[in-house]
């Protein structure tokens, strides 16, 4: 169990969840597009980096949410 009140929904002030939801929409639109290969796999990647200070009482978070989508046929 996580002893800290942090989860993916409030990570970076909720930005990670917002970015994921936006990218999920892109994936779903791409799947629905008849001009893309139907059976091609789509990916959403979430990369979160934590950079703690020397005292380990604070840290900076950077996050990136990216997609890998097939192009048009």
WOSUL-V915269 format. One record per pair of residues at least 24 apart in sequence whose ideal C-beta (glycine too) atoms are under 7 Angstrom apart, sorted by the first residue. I is the first residue (numbers start at 1). J is the second residue. Records with the same first field share a line. If there is no record, write none. Layout:
I: J ; J
This chain:
11: 48 ; 61 ; 63
12: 61 ; 63
15: 63
16: 46 ; 48 ; 63 ; 65
19: 65
20: 44 ; 46 ; 65
23: 65 ; 67
26: 67 ; 69
27: 67 ; 69
30: 69
35: 72 ; 73
36: 70 ; 72 ; 73
37: 70 ; 73
40: 70
42: 67 ; 68 ; 69
43: 67 ; 68
